[in-house]
Every structure is written in C-alpha cells, then in structure tokens.
Amino acid sequence: MAVILVIDDSAEFKGLIFDYLLMEGFKVLNADNGREGVKKAAEEKPDLILMDVMMPDMGGFEALKELRADEDTREIPVFIITGSSFDTKMGDLFKQEPNCREFLDKTVSLSLLKQKINAALENRPKRP
C-alpha cells in the first residue's frame, strides 16, 4: 500500500483529500506546515507528497528545497497543490526542482489527481 503525505494548513482540504485517498486504498499521513512535513517525510519516507505553497512556519518552496537536500527524501515525488494565486509561471519555478512532479490548482478533479498520483507512483525510482 502506497503512503502519501499531505502537507497543508487547511483542515478542510486535508480532510477531503484524506478521506478520498483512504477510500482509494492509500495510507495517508498529514502535516500542518512545511517544517512538520519535512520532518515527517524524513521519518516516514512516504511514496508521494502532496503539498500546499503558502503555509505558516515554512512554505512549500522552502520545504521542497529541504526535501531535495536530504538524501533520504530527495527522490520522493512532490505534487504542489495550491489554491492561492494559481499562476503557471509560479508552477514553472517549482518544476525547476527535480522532485516537483506536478503543480496543480486545488480545484483539480479528484479523478485526475488519482490518475496523476498513480502515474507518479508507477514511475518513481525503486528504493533499495
């Protein structure tokens, strides 16, 4: 069973995604901000991370860089899912980081999100 870490400060969004991913057969972990998410990713080694951009304590871009800098978390695929100021130019900036696989608006359909998650999980590097 694949493990997905959701890093977002919105309880409503986390609840929706948590319930959906559980229903789809994934194990789901949650973190309320980037700092907590980076720590949880290092401890739990999830198969994929869904992360917001604007969060208290540590935002998504800084967290993405910290994940990339750690040998244990650098290969974990990350989807940035944001509801604030969705801008494709911002997406291009995030996608310069090799671990950022998607930059999506929070209005993305759950079925499309599931397709993208499954594709990323199928194409992720094998862990030793």
MODELLER restraints for C-alpha pairs under 7 A, 6 or more apart:
rsr = mdl.restraints
at = mdl.atoms
rsr.add(forms.Gaussian(group=physical.xy_distance, feature=features.Distance(at['CA:1:A'], at['CA:26:A']), mean=5.93, stdev=0.5))
rsr.add(forms.Gaussian(group=physical.xy_distance, feature=features.Distance(at['CA:1:A'], at['CA:27:A']), mean=6.64, stdev=0.5))
rsr.add(forms.Gaussian(group=physical.xy_distance, feature=features.Distance(at['CA:2:A'], at['CA:26:A']), mean=5.44, stdev=0.5))
rsr.add(forms.Gaussian(group=physical.xy_distance, feature=features.Distance(at['CA:2:A'], at['CA:27:A']), mean=6.21, stdev=0.5))
rsr.add(forms.Gaussian(group=physical.xy_distance, feature=features.Distance(at['CA:2:A'], at['CA:47:A']), mean=5.95, stdev=0.5))
rsr.add(forms.Gaussian(group=physical.xy_distance, feature=features.Distance(at['CA:3:A'], at['CA:26:A']), mean=5.95, stdev=0.5))
rsr.add(forms.Gaussian(group=physical.xy_distance, feature=features.Distance(at['CA:3:A'], at['CA:27:A']), mean=4.69, stdev=0.5))
rsr.add(forms.Gaussian(group=physical.xy_distance, feature=features.Distance(at['CA:3:A'], at['CA:28:A']), mean=5.80, stdev=0.5))
rsr.add(forms.Gaussian(group=physical.xy_distance, feature=features.Distance(at['CA:3:A'], at['CA:46:A']), mean=4.96, stdev=0.5))
rsr.add(forms.Gaussian(group=physical.xy_distance, feature=features.Distance(at['CA:3:A'], at['CA:47:A']), mean=5.22, stdev=0.5))
rsr.add(forms.Gaussian(group=physical.xy_distance, feature=features.Distance(at['CA:3:A'], at['CA:48:A']), mean=6.75, stdev=0.5))
rsr.add(forms.Gaussian(group=physical.xy_distance, feature=features.Distance(at['CA:4:A'], at['CA:26:A']), mean=6.90, stdev=0.5))
rsr.add(forms.Gaussian(group=physical.xy_distance, feature=features.Distance(at['CA:4:A'], at['CA:27:A']), mean=6.25, stdev=0.5))
rsr.add(forms.Gaussian(group=physical.xy_distance, feature=features.Distance(at['CA:4:A'], at['CA:28:A']), mean=4.99, stdev=0.5))
rsr.add(forms.Gaussian(group=physical.xy_distance, feature=features.Distance(at['CA:4:A'], at['CA:29:A']), mean=6.19, stdev=0.5))
rsr.add(forms.Gaussian(group=physical.xy_distance, feature=features.Distance(at['CA:4:A'], at['CA:46:A']), mean=5.56, stdev=0.5))
rsr.add(forms.Gaussian(group=physical.xy_distance, feature=features.Distance(at['CA:4:A'], at['CA:47:A']), mean=5.89, stdev=0.5))
rsr.add(forms.Gaussian(group=physical.xy_distance, feature=features.Distance(at['CA:4:A'], at['CA:48:A']), mean=4.93, stdev=0.5))
rsr.add(forms.Gaussian(group=physical.xy_distance, feature=features.Distance(at['CA:4:A'], at['CA:49:A']), mean=5.62, stdev=0.5))
rsr.add(forms.Gaussian(group=physical.xy_distance, feature=features.Distance(at['CA:5:A'], at['CA:28:A']), mean=5.86, stdev=0.5))
rsr.add(forms.Gaussian(group=physical.xy_distance, feature=features.Distance(at['CA:5:A'], at['CA:29:A']), mean=4.61, stdev=0.5))
rsr.add(forms.Gaussian(group=physical.xy_distance, feature=features.Distance(at['CA:5:A'], at['CA:30:A']), mean=5.66, stdev=0.5))
rsr.add(forms.Gaussian(group=physical.xy_distance, feature=features.Distance(at['CA:5:A'], at['CA:46:A']), mean=6.10, stdev=0.5))
rsr.add(forms.Gaussian(group=physical.xy_distance, feature=features.Distance(at['CA:5:A'], at['CA:48:A']), mean=6.40, stdev=0.5))
rsr.add(forms.Gaussian(group=physical.xy_distance, feature=features.Distance(at['CA:5:A'], at['CA:49:A']), mean=4.72, stdev=0.5))
rsr.add(forms.Gaussian(group=physical.xy_distance, feature=features.Distance(at['CA:5:A'], at['CA:50:A']), mean=6.20, stdev=0.5))
rsr.add(forms.Gaussian(group=physical.xy_distance, feature=features.Distance(at['CA:6:A'], at['CA:14:A']), mean=6.84, stdev=0.5))
rsr.add(forms.Gaussian(group=physical.xy_distance, feature=features.Distance(at['CA:6:A'], at['CA:29:A']), mean=6.12, stdev=0.5))
rsr.add(forms.Gaussian(group=physical.xy_distance, feature=features.Distance(at['CA:6:A'], at['CA:30:A']), mean=4.87, stdev=0.5))
rsr.add(forms.Gaussian(group=physical.xy_distance, feature=features.Distance(at['CA:6:A'], at['CA:31:A']), mean=6.26, stdev=0.5))
rsr.add(forms.Gaussian(group=physical.xy_distance, feature=features.Distance(at['CA:6:A'], at['CA:49:A']), mean=5.90, stdev=0.5))
rsr.add(forms.Gaussian(group=physical.xy_distance, feature=features.Distance(at['CA:6:A'], at['CA:50:A']), mean=4.79, stdev=0.5))
rsr.add(forms.Gaussian(group=physical.xy_distance, feature=features.Distance(at['CA:6:A'], at['CA:51:A']), mean=5.92, stdev=0.5))
rsr.add(forms.Gaussian(group=physical.xy_distance, feature=features.Distance(at['CA:7:A'], at['CA:30:A']), mean=5.94, stdev=0.5))
rsr.add(forms.Gaussian(group=physical.xy_distance, feature=features.Distance(at['CA:7:A'], at['CA:31:A']), mean=4.70, stdev=0.5))
rsr.add(forms.Gaussian(group=physical.xy_distance, feature=features.Distance(at['CA:7:A'], at['CA:32:A']), mean=5.85, stdev=0.5))
rsr.add(forms.Gaussian(group=physical.xy_distance, feature=features.Distance(at['CA:7:A'], at['CA:33:A']), mean=6.00, stdev=0.5))
rsr.add(forms.Gaussian(group=physical.xy_distance, feature=features.Distance(at['CA:7:A'], at['CA:34:A']), mean=6.59, stdev=0.5))
rsr.add(forms.Gaussian(group=physical.xy_distance, feature=features.Distance(at['CA:7:A'], at['CA:37:A']), mean=5.64, stdev=0.5))
rsr.add(forms.Gaussian(group=physical.xy_distance, feature=features.Distance(at['CA:7:A'], at['CA:50:A']), mean=6.14, stdev=0.5))
rsr.add(forms.Gaussian(group=physical.xy_distance, feature=features.Distance(at['CA:7:A'], at['CA:51:A']), mean=4.61, stdev=0.5))
rsr.add(forms.Gaussian(group=physical.xy_distance, feature=features.Distance(at['CA:7:A'], at['CA:52:A']), mean=6.34, stdev=0.5))
rsr.add(forms.Gaussian(group=physical.xy_distance, feature=features.Distance(at['CA:8:A'], at['CA:14:A']), mean=6.63, stdev=0.5))
rsr.add(forms.Gaussian(group=physical.xy_distance, feature=features.Distance(at['CA:8:A'], at['CA:31:A']), mean=6.42, stdev=0.5))
rsr.add(forms.Gaussian(group=physical.xy_distance, feature=features.Distance(at['CA:8:A'], at['CA:32:A']), mean=5.22, stdev=0.5))
rsr.add(forms.Gaussian(group=physical.xy_distance, feature=features.Distance(at['CA:8:A'], at['CA:33:A']), mean=5.87, stdev=0.5))
rsr.add(forms.Gaussian(group=physical.xy_distance, feature=features.Distance(at['CA:8:A'], at['CA:51:A']), mean=5.93, stdev=0.5))
rsr.add(forms.Gaussian(group=physical.xy_distance, feature=features.Distance(at['CA:8:A'], at['CA:52:A']), mean=5.19, stdev=0.5))
rsr.add(forms.Gaussian(group=physical.xy_distance, feature=features.Distance(at['CA:8:A'], at['CA:55:A']), mean=6.85, stdev=0.5))
rsr.add(forms.Gaussian(group=physical.xy_distance, feature=features.Distance(at['CA:9:A'], at['CA:32:A']), mean=4.60, stdev=0.5))
rsr.add(forms.Gaussian(group=physical.xy_distance, feature=features.Distance(at['CA:9:A'], at['CA:33:A']), mean=5.81, stdev=0.5))
rsr.add(forms.Gaussian(group=physical.xy_distance, feature=features.Distance(at['CA:9:A'], at['CA:55:A']), mean=5.87, stdev=0.5))
rsr.add(forms.Gaussian(group=physical.xy_distance, feature=features.Distance(at['CA:18:A'], at['CA:28:A']), mean=6.23, stdev=0.5))
rsr.add(forms.Gaussian(group=physical.xy_distance, feature=features.Distance(at['CA:21:A'], at['CA:28:A']), mean=6.94, stdev=0.5))
rsr.add(forms.Gaussian(group=physical.xy_distance, feature=features.Distance(at['CA:22:A'], at['CA:28:A']), mean=6.68, stdev=0.5))
rsr.add(forms.Gaussian(group=physical.xy_distance, feature=features.Distance(at['CA:31:A'], at['CA:37:A']), mean=5.05, stdev=0.5))
rsr.add(forms.Gaussian(group=physical.xy_distance, feature=features.Distance(at['CA:33:A'], at['CA:55:A']), mean=5.55, stdev=0.5))
rsr.add(forms.Gaussian(group=physical.xy_distance, feature=features.Distance(at['CA:33:A'], at['CA:56:A']), mean=5.99, stdev=0.5))
rsr.add(forms.Gaussian(group=physical.xy_distance, feature=features.Distance(at['CA:33:A'], at['CA:57:A']), mean=6.48, stdev=0.5))
rsr.add(forms.Gaussian(group=physical.xy_distance, feature=features.Distance(at['CA:33:A'], at['CA:58:A']), mean=6.19, stdev=0.5))
rsr.add(forms.Gaussian(group=physical.xy_distance, feature=features.Distance(at['CA:34:A'], at['CA:55:A']), mean=6.86, stdev=0.5))
rsr.add(forms.Gaussian(group=physical.xy_distance, feature=features.Distance(at['CA:34:A'], at['CA:57:A']), mean=6.94, stdev=0.5))
rsr.add(forms.Gaussian(group=physical.xy_distance, feature=features.Distance(at['CA:34:A'], at['CA:58:A']), mean=4.63, stdev=0.5))
rsr.add(forms.Gaussian(group=physical.xy_distance, feature=features.Distance(at['CA:34:A'], at['CA:59:A']), mean=5.52, stdev=0.5))
rsr.add(forms.Gaussian(group=physical.xy_distance, feature=features.Distance(at['CA:34:A'], at['CA:60:A']), mean=6.04, stdev=0.5))
rsr.add(forms.Gaussian(group=physical.xy_distance, feature=features.Distance(at['CA:34:A'], at['CA:63:A']), mean=5.17, stdev=0.5))
rsr.add(forms.Gaussian(group=physical.xy_distance, feature=features.Distance(at['CA:35:A'], at['CA:57:A']), mean=6.65, stdev=0.5))
rsr.add(forms.Gaussian(group=physical.xy_distance, feature=features.Distance(at['CA:35:A'], at['CA:58:A']), mean=5.44, stdev=0.5))
rsr.add(forms.Gaussian(group=physical.xy_distance, feature=features.Distance(at['CA:35:A'], at['CA:63:A']), mean=6.75, stdev=0.5))
rsr.add(forms.Gaussian(group=physical.xy_distance, feature=features.Distance(at['CA:38:A'], at['CA:63:A']), mean=6.29, stdev=0.5))
rsr.add(forms.Gaussian(group=physical.xy_distance, feature=features.Distance(at['CA:38:A'], at['CA:67:A']), mean=6.24, stdev=0.5))
rsr.add(forms.Gaussian(group=physical.xy_distance, feature=features.Distance(at['CA:41:A'], at['CA:73:A']), mean=6.72, stdev=0.5))
rsr.add(forms.Gaussian(group=physical.xy_distance, feature=features.Distance(at['CA:42:A'], at['CA:72:A']), mean=6.48, stdev=0.5))
rsr.add(forms.Gaussian(group=physical.xy_distance, feature=features.Distance(at['CA:42:A'], at['CA:73:A']), mean=6.15, stdev=0.5))
rsr.add(forms.Gaussian(group=physical.xy_distance, feature=features.Distance(at['CA:45:A'], at['CA:73:A']), mean=6.76, stdev=0.5))
rsr.add(forms.Gaussian(group=physical.xy_distance, feature=features.Distance(at['CA:47:A'], at['CA:76:A']), mean=6.12, stdev=0.5))
rsr.add(forms.Gaussian(group=physical.xy_distance, feature=features.Distance(at['CA:48:A'], at['CA:76:A']), mean=5.72, stdev=0.5))
rsr.add(forms.Gaussian(group=physical.xy_distance, feature=features.Distance(at['CA:48:A'], at['CA:77:A']), mean=5.18, stdev=0.5))
rsr.add(forms.Gaussian(group=physical.xy_distance, feature=features.Distance(at['CA:48:A'], at['CA:78:A']), mean=5.99, stdev=0.5))
rsr.add(forms.Gaussian(group=physical.xy_distance, feature=features.Distance(at['CA:49:A'], at['CA:77:A']), mean=6.34, stdev=0.5))
rsr.add(forms.Gaussian(group=physical.xy_distance, feature=features.Distance(at['CA:49:A'], at['CA:78:A']), mean=4.68, stdev=0.5))
rsr.add(forms.Gaussian(group=physical.xy_distance, feature=features.Distance(at['CA:49:A'], at['CA:79:A']), mean=6.16, stdev=0.5))
rsr.add(forms.Gaussian(group=physical.xy_distance, feature=features.Distance(at['CA:50:A'], at['CA:78:A']), mean=5.89, stdev=0.5))
rsr.add(forms.Gaussian(group=physical.xy_distance, feature=features.Distance(at['CA:50:A'], at['CA:79:A']), mean=4.82, stdev=0.5))
rsr.add(forms.Gaussian(group=physical.xy_distance, feature=features.Distance(at['CA:50:A'], at['CA:80:A']), mean=5.98, stdev=0.5))
rsr.add(forms.Gaussian(group=physical.xy_distance, feature=features.Distance(at['CA:50:A'], at['CA:81:A']), mean=6.58, stdev=0.5))
rsr.add(forms.Gaussian(group=physical.xy_distance, feature=features.Distance(at['CA:51:A'], at['CA:60:A']), mean=6.50, stdev=0.5))
rsr.add(forms.Gaussian(group=physical.xy_distance, feature=features.Distance(at['CA:51:A'], at['CA:79:A']), mean=6.15, stdev=0.5))
rsr.add(forms.Gaussian(group=physical.xy_distance, feature=features.Distance(at['CA:51:A'], at['CA:80:A']), mean=4.91, stdev=0.5))
rsr.add(forms.Gaussian(group=physical.xy_distance, feature=features.Distance(at['CA:51:A'], at['CA:81:A']), mean=5.80, stdev=0.5))
rsr.add(forms.Gaussian(group=physical.xy_distance, feature=features.Distance(at['CA:52:A'], at['CA:60:A']), mean=5.80, stdev=0.5))
rsr.add(forms.Gaussian(group=physical.xy_distance, feature=features.Distance(at['CA:52:A'], at['CA:80:A']), mean=5.73, stdev=0.5))
rsr.add(forms.Gaussian(group=physical.xy_distance, feature=features.Distance(at['CA:52:A'], at['CA:81:A']), mean=5.19, stdev=0.5))
rsr.add(forms.Gaussian(group=physical.xy_distance, feature=features.Distance(at['CA:52:A'], at['CA:82:A']), mean=5.14, stdev=0.5))
rsr.add(forms.Gaussian(group=physical.xy_distance, feature=features.Distance(at['CA:53:A'], at['CA:59:A']), mean=5.63, stdev=0.5))
rsr.add(forms.Gaussian(group=physical.xy_distance, feature=features.Distance(at['CA:53:A'], at['CA:60:A']), mean=4.12, stdev=0.5))
rsr.add(forms.Gaussian(group=physical.xy_distance, feature=features.Distance(at['CA:53:A'], at['CA:61:A']), mean=6.55, stdev=0.5))
rsr.add(forms.Gaussian(group=physical.xy_distance, feature=features.Distance(at['CA:53:A'], at['CA:80:A']), mean=6.80, stdev=0.5))
rsr.add(forms.Gaussian(group=physical.xy_distance, feature=features.Distance(at['CA:53:A'], at['CA:82:A']), mean=5.86, stdev=0.5))
rsr.add(forms.Gaussian(group=physical.xy_distance, feature=features.Distance(at['CA:54:A'], at['CA:60:A']), mean=6.26, stdev=0.5))
rsr.add(forms.Gaussian(group=physical.xy_distance, feature=features.Distance(at['CA:61:A'], at['CA:94:A']), mean=6.97, stdev=0.5))
rsr.add(forms.Gaussian(group=physical.xy_distance, feature=features.Distance(at['CA:67:A'], at['CA:73:A']), mean=5.32, stdev=0.5))
rsr.add(forms.Gaussian(group=physical.xy_distance, feature=features.Distance(at['CA:67:A'], at['CA:74:A']), mean=5.43, stdev=0.5))
rsr.add(forms.Gaussian(group=physical.xy_distance, feature=features.Distance(at['CA:68:A'], at['CA:74:A']), mean=4.03, stdev=0.5))
rsr.add(forms.Gaussian(group=physical.xy_distance, feature=features.Distance(at['CA:68:A'], at['CA:99:A']), mean=6.61, stdev=0.5))
rsr.add(forms.Gaussian(group=physical.xy_distance, feature=features.Distance(at['CA:74:A'], at['CA:99:A']), mean=6.55, stdev=0.5))
rsr.add(forms.Gaussian(group=physical.xy_distance, feature=features.Distance(at['CA:75:A'], at['CA:99:A']), mean=6.19, stdev=0.5))
rsr.add(forms.Gaussian(group=physical.xy_distance, feature=features.Distance(at['CA:76:A'], at['CA:99:A']), mean=6.45, stdev=0.5))
rsr.add(forms.Gaussian(group=physical.xy_distance, feature=features.Distance(at['CA:77:A'], at['CA:99:A']), mean=5.13, stdev=0.5))
rsr.add(forms.Gaussian(group=physical.xy_distance, feature=features.Distance(at['CA:77:A'], at['CA:100:A']), mean=6.14, stdev=0.5))
rsr.add(forms.Gaussian(group=physical.xy_distance, feature=features.Distance(at['CA:77:A'], at['CA:101:A']), mean=6.03, stdev=0.5))
rsr.add(forms.Gaussian(group=physical.xy_distance, feature=features.Distance(at['CA:78:A'], at['CA:99:A']), mean=5.79, stdev=0.5))
rsr.add(forms.Gaussian(group=physical.xy_distance, feature=features.Distance(at['CA:78:A'], at['CA:100:A']), mean=4.76, stdev=0.5))
rsr.add(forms.Gaussian(group=physical.xy_distance, feature=features.Distance(at['CA:78:A'], at['CA:101:A']), mean=5.74, stdev=0.5))
rsr.add(forms.Gaussian(group=physical.xy_distance, feature=features.Distance(at['CA:79:A'], at['CA:100:A']), mean=5.94, stdev=0.5))
rsr.add(forms.Gaussian(group=physical.xy_distance, feature=features.Distance(at['CA:79:A'], at['CA:101:A']), mean=5.66, stdev=0.5))
rsr.add(forms.Gaussian(group=physical.xy_distance, feature=features.Distance(at['CA:79:A'], at['CA:102:A']), mean=4.65, stdev=0.5))
rsr.add(forms.Gaussian(group=physical.xy_distance, feature=features.Distance(at['CA:79:A'], at['CA:103:A']), mean=5.96, stdev=0.5))
rsr.add(forms.Gaussian(group=physical.xy_distance, feature=features.Distance(at['CA:80:A'], at['CA:102:A']), mean=6.03, stdev=0.5))
rsr.add(forms.Gaussian(group=physical.xy_distance, feature=features.Distance(at['CA:80:A'], at['CA:103:A']), mean=4.72, stdev=0.5))
rsr.add(forms.Gaussian(group=physical.xy_distance, feature=features.Distance(at['CA:80:A'], at['CA:104:A']), mean=6.09, stdev=0.5))
rsr.add(forms.Gaussian(group=physical.xy_distance, feature=features.Distance(at['CA:81:A'], at['CA:103:A']), mean=5.97, stdev=0.5))
rsr.add(forms.Gaussian(group=physical.xy_distance, feature=features.Distance(at['CA:81:A'], at['CA:104:A']), mean=4.69, stdev=0.5))
rsr.add(forms.Gaussian(group=physical.xy_distance, feature=features.Distance(at['CA:81:A'], at['CA:105:A']), mean=5.46, stdev=0.5))
rsr.add(forms.Gaussian(group=physical.xy_distance, feature=features.Distance(at['CA:81:A'], at['CA:106:A']), mean=5.56, stdev=0.5))
rsr.add(forms.Gaussian(group=physical.xy_distance, feature=features.Distance(at['CA:82:A'], at['CA:104:A']), mean=6.37, stdev=0.5))
rsr.add(forms.Gaussian(group=physical.xy_distance, feature=features.Distance(at['CA:82:A'], at['CA:105:A']), mean=5.08, stdev=0.5))
rsr.add(forms.Gaussian(group=physical.xy_distance, feature=features.Distance(at['CA:82:A'], at['CA:106:A']), mean=5.31, stdev=0.5))
rsr.add(forms.Gaussian(group=physical.xy_distance, feature=features.Distance(at['CA:83:A'], at['CA:105:A']), mean=5.67, stdev=0.5))
rsr.add(forms.Gaussian(group=physical.xy_distance, feature=features.Distance(at['CA:83:A'], at['CA:106:A']), mean=5.01, stdev=0.5))
rsr.add(forms.Gaussian(group=physical.xy_distance, feature=features.Distance(at['CA:86:A'], at['CA:105:A']), mean=6.29, stdev=0.5))
rsr.add(forms.Gaussian(group=physical.xy_distance, feature=features.Distance(at['CA:91:A'], at['CA:103:A']), mean=5.41, stdev=0.5))
rsr.add(forms.Gaussian(group=physical.xy_distance, feature=features.Distance(at['CA:94:A'], at['CA:100:A']), mean=6.46, stdev=0.5))
rsr.add(forms.Gaussian(group=physical.xy_distance, feature=features.Distance(at['CA:95:A'], at['CA:101:A']), mean=6.73, stdev=0.5))
